[in-house]
Amino acid sequence: MRHKHGYRKLGRTSSHRAALLKNLTIALVNSGKIETTLPKAKELRGYVERLITRARLGDFNAHRVVFASLQDKNATNKLVTEIAPKFKERNGGYTRIIKTRIRRGDAAEMAFIEFVA
């Protein structure tokens, strides 16, 4: 049973899972909206929202923390200077997940994840 277990394993090792979340976050920051499987989207939501909450401060340390997670200068700069200030007055709930379809090849549930407003 997985009662109160903290995260989804997504069928990957911990290093592969960390790389997956990092790459999905970079794609989401760059494009604003991505389509992925529903479990990945649900796991990504918490990861991205923690980064946005930290990036809202907008100071040098916010840049450092976000860059440590993303390892991408362009995505870090866009997140801290453009995306996070839009959510200054909002206490969480920065992303939205919309279920879209069932993928034909493996019947996986697909979903869009995007920034709110």
C-alpha positions, 0 to 999 in steps of 0.5 A: 500500500502507498498510503501517504507516500510522498511522491510517484516513482514513475518507473524510473531510478531517482537520478532519471526521475530528477532529470525528467522533472528538470527537463519537463520544468525547462520545457514548461518555462520555455513554452508555457504549456506542455502535454505529458502523461497525467502522472508526470503532470501531477508530479511536475506540478509540485516541483514547479510550484516550489520553484515559483514560490522561491523565485517570487523573491526575485533576489540573487539567492532566488536565482541561485536556488532555481539555477541549482534545480534547473541548470539552464540559464535562460529558463532560470532567468525567464522564471525569476524575471517574467513568470514568478512576478505575475504570481506575487499576489497568489498563494500557490496554485500557479499551474493548471492540469487539463486532462486531454486524451488517451494515448493510442499506443499504450492507453496512457492518460494524457494531460496539458500542464500550463501556468494559470493566467 
